Amino acid sequence: MGAASPGPSLAVMVDQTMKGGRQHGIYTALAHGAGVGCYALLAALGLALALQQSPVVFDVLRWLGAAFLLYLAYKALTAPTEFVREESDVSVREGVLTGFLTAFLNPKLAIFFLAVYTQFITEDSTLWQKLGMAAVSMGVDALWYVVVVVMVSHPAVIDRLEHSASVVNKVFGVLLIVVAARVLLG
């Protein structure tokens, strides 16, 4: 349910898919899943507890996350008003980095996984069980966003998005500013 909730991750998937097409969006989705997997693994191993109990580390990650969201908002708001896809100019590295950082710079993921995993992990849980839980979380997130990318990259959908690129970019930019403000204030 967490992966399917609308937010900056969904907006990033749509943006990256529009910029670089289906394959680029899939790389972004897989990298986002890897970022989620990092937090899931940290939570499963109990290290997320340290993050929760260390306000300084949590605040640093929160500020970095907000700065990254504001950077993405700036890019969206200053994007050309007419959409021109130049897939060859879009870097796979950019998509991978954007997908990963969107998840990894969200310290609330660690807290979320810590809250969920405490229901299932006991002192007797093996390392393999913990790794399995993290792998499932990573896989579910990546799979969800791959499905989103496949739907968004359908020719009929992408055509509509391209015709509305200016509006989509502005809405994306404003959404990211709102989320960044919420991250900073709460």
Secondary structure, 3 states (H helix, E strand, C coil): CCCCCCCHHHHHHHHHHHHHHHHHHHHHHHHHHHHHHHHHHHHHCCCHHHHHHCHHHHHHHHHHHHHHHHHHHHHHHCCCCCCCCCHHHCCHHHHHHHHHHHHHCCCHHHHHHHHHHCCCCCCCCCHHHHHHHHHHHHHHHHHHHHHHHHHHCCHHHHHHHHHCHHHHHHHHHHHHHHHHHHHHHC
